[in-house]
Amino acid sequence: MKYTSQIIVNIPIEEFIEKFDNHDNMKHWQRGLDSFEHISGDPGEIGTKMKLNYSFGKRKISLFETVTKNSFPHEYHMHYDAKGMHTIQHNYFKQTIEGHTKWICKCELIPTTFNMRLMILLAPKSIKKQSMAYLNDFKNFAEKGTSVAHA
């Protein structure tokens, strides 16, 4: 499944990247993030690996992130691997005429199990909605300092 999400964040691209590229900020805009752990490589460099641990109610999920391209301030790409799913995410950042930042997030979900194939088939709107929630939460954090850390 492939889809694109996008949002305008009303801050300059330099400030956007500064907030986006700070791992300590992730807890403020990634709902459910319990912890992250650097596994290998230099942060932000191609090939760097990190483990992200999330809780959604009683459900725990671990994702392994691998950076595949870092061309800040314009592009940042990564792969995520979790039980049953491989995700390719390409992020593009553009400065608008007004001096704000347009974030375009292109995702491709590749299920590796039957259950995940079924989930993608039955709930594509929910998946897209979750991605858009992260973009909105980042926007609220970047513009207003609103954190989802204790939500």
RODO-2510 file (C-alpha; in nm, 4 decimals, decimal comma):
residues 151
     n   res          X          Y          Z
     1     m     0,0000     0,0000     0,0000
     2     k     0,1342     0,3410    -0,0985
     3     y     0,0025     0,6758     0,0202
     4     t     0,1100     1,0352     0,0752
     5     s     0,0396     1,2668     0,3694
     6     q     0,1289     1,6345     0,3796
     7     i     0,0995     1,9344     0,6059
     8     i     0,2122     2,2967     0,6289
     9     v     0,3971     2,3787     0,9507
    10     n     0,4058     2,7506     1,0179
    11     i     0,7757     2,7784     1,1027
    12     p     1,0835     2,8335     0,8831
    13     i     1,2447     2,5210     0,7391
    14     e     1,5624     2,5654     0,9498
    15     e     1,3591     2,5606     1,2731
    16     f     1,1500     2,2707     1,1410
    17     i     1,4594     2,0573     1,0742
    18     e     1,6119     2,1491     1,4099
    19     k     1,3010     2,0181     1,5898
    20     f     1,2440     1,7223     1,3563
    21     d     1,6053     1,6002     1,3726
    22     n     1,6266     1,6048     1,7534
    23     h     1,5504     1,2538     1,8818
    24     d     1,4661     1,3883     2,2271
    25     n     1,1726     1,5725     2,0665
    26     m     1,0129     1,2539     1,9297
    27     k     0,8248     1,1902     2,2547
    28     h     0,6492     1,5245     2,2058
    29     w     0,4936     1,4329     1,8711
    30     q     0,4962     1,0536     1,8409
    31     r     0,2063     0,9265     2,0483
    32     g     0,2771     0,6030     2,2267
    33     l     0,6571     0,6333     2,2093
    34     d     0,7982     0,4847     2,5291
    35     s     1,1672     0,4839     2,4427
    36     f     1,4242     0,4732     2,1684
    37     e     1,7645     0,3155     2,1549
    38     h     2,0514     0,3910     1,9207
    39     i     2,1778     0,0604     1,7793
    40     s     2,4485     0,1476     1,5265
    41     g     2,5952     0,4206     1,3086
    42     d     2,6244     0,7931     1,3624
    43     p     2,2837     0,9554     1,4267
    44     g     2,1291     1,0824     1,1043
    45     e     2,3862     0,9167     0,8787
    46     i     2,2881     0,6667     0,6104
    47     g     2,2715     0,3175     0,7591
    48     t     2,2154     0,4353     1,1157
    49     k     1,9848     0,2005     1,3063
    50     m     1,7584     0,2794     1,5989
    51     k     1,4994     0,0791     1,7932
    52     l     1,1723     0,2586     1,8773
    53     n     0,9386     0,1142     2,1425
    54     y     0,5710     0,2089     2,1464
    55     s     0,2722     0,1277     2,3677
    56     f    -0,0834     0,1516     2,2445
    57     g    -0,2970     0,0460     2,5374
    58     k    -0,1849    -0,3060     2,6232
    59     r    -0,0239    -0,3552     2,2818
    60     k     0,3553    -0,3087     2,2638
    61     i     0,5329    -0,2559     1,9321
    62     s     0,9025    -0,2292     1,8518
    63     l     1,0191    -0,0786     1,5246
    64     f     1,3684    -0,0813     1,3840
    65     e     1,4497     0,2349     1,1893
    66     t     1,7251     0,2508     0,9283
    67     v     1,8191     0,5848     0,7712
    68     t     1,8415     0,5450     0,3934
    69     k     1,8934     0,9085     0,2867
    70     n     1,9723     1,2296     0,4700
    71     s     1,9727     1,5411     0,2571
    72     f     1,8544     1,7894     0,5183
    73     p     1,6951     2,0355     0,4888
    74     h     1,5083     1,8921     0,1898
    75     e     1,4868     1,5127     0,2265
    76     y     1,5067     1,2444     0,4926
    77     h     1,4265     0,8808     0,4133
    78     m     1,4115     0,5725     0,6287
    79     h     1,2912     0,2148     0,6472
    80     y     1,1014     0,0704     0,9416
    81     d     1,0813    -0,2978     1,0212
    82     a     0,8389    -0,4487     1,2692
    83     k     0,6817    -0,7871     1,3155
    84     g     0,4845    -0,8460     0,9968
    85     m     0,5589    -0,5159     0,8246
    86     h     0,8320    -0,3380     0,6283
    87     t     0,7702     0,0337     0,5751
    88     i     0,9522     0,2677     0,3396
    89     q     0,9118     0,6343     0,4289
    90     h     1,0363     0,9266     0,2213
    91     n     1,0054     1,2710     0,3776
    92     y     1,0353     1,5880     0,1720
    93     f     1,0531     1,9405     0,3135
    94     k     0,9909     2,2543     0,1107
    95     q     0,9851     2,6166     0,2133
    96     t     0,6656     2,7925     0,1108
    97     i     0,6477     3,1463    -0,0262
    98     e     0,5276     3,2564     0,3188
    99     g     0,8423     3,1137     0,4800
   100     h     0,6676     2,8117     0,6315
   101     t     0,7562     2,4452     0,5807
   102     k     0,5596     2,1986     0,3713
   103     w     0,6178     1,8394     0,4875
   104     i     0,5349     1,5693     0,2330
   105     c     0,5529     1,2156     0,3685
   106     k     0,5361     0,9285     0,1180
   107     c     0,4888     0,5819     0,2664
   108     e     0,4896     0,2339     0,1266
   109     l     0,3741    -0,0469     0,3540
   110     i     0,4890    -0,3944     0,2621
   111     p     0,3233    -0,6623     0,4756
   112     t     0,5307    -0,9723     0,5461
   113     t     0,2581    -1,1795     0,7111
   114     f    -0,0955    -1,2754     0,6177
   115     n    -0,2423    -1,0885     0,9185
   116     m    -0,0730    -0,7652     0,8171
   117     r    -0,1852    -0,8089     0,4543
   118     l    -0,5374    -0,8453     0,5834
   119     m    -0,5051    -0,5367     0,8062
   120     i    -0,3904    -0,3231     0,5118
   121     l    -0,6737    -0,4546     0,3009
   122     l    -0,9395    -0,3926     0,5679
   123     a    -0,8162    -0,0726     0,7342
   124     p    -0,6318     0,1547     0,4883
   125     k    -0,8158     0,4650     0,6164
   126     s    -0,7057     0,3948     0,9753
   127     i    -0,3435     0,3613     0,8673
   128     k    -0,3531     0,6889     0,6749
   129     k    -0,5312     0,8587     0,9656
   130     q    -0,2563     0,7457     1,2065
   131     s     0,0140     0,8877     0,9789
   132     m    -0,1706     1,2184     0,9535
   133     a    -0,2042     1,2284     1,3333
   134     y     0,1770     1,2205     1,3647
   135     l     0,2110     1,5081     1,1183
   136     n    -0,0514     1,7106     1,3075
   137     d     0,1119     1,6324     1,6414
   138     f     0,4472     1,7499     1,5048
   139     k     0,2835     2,0688     1,3753
   140     n     0,1311     2,1394     1,7192
   141     f     0,4624     2,0698     1,8914
   142     a     0,6678     2,2794     1,6470
   143     e     0,4308     2,5769     1,6368
   144     k     0,2866     2,5843     1,9902
   145     g     0,5108     2,3619     2,2014
   146     t     0,2195     2,1234     2,2612
   147     s     0,3463     1,7816     2,3703
   148     v     0,1719     1,4444     2,3481
   149     a     0,4243     1,2922     2,5905
   150     h     0,1674     1,2457     2,8668
   151     a    -0,1385     1,1980     2,6480
***
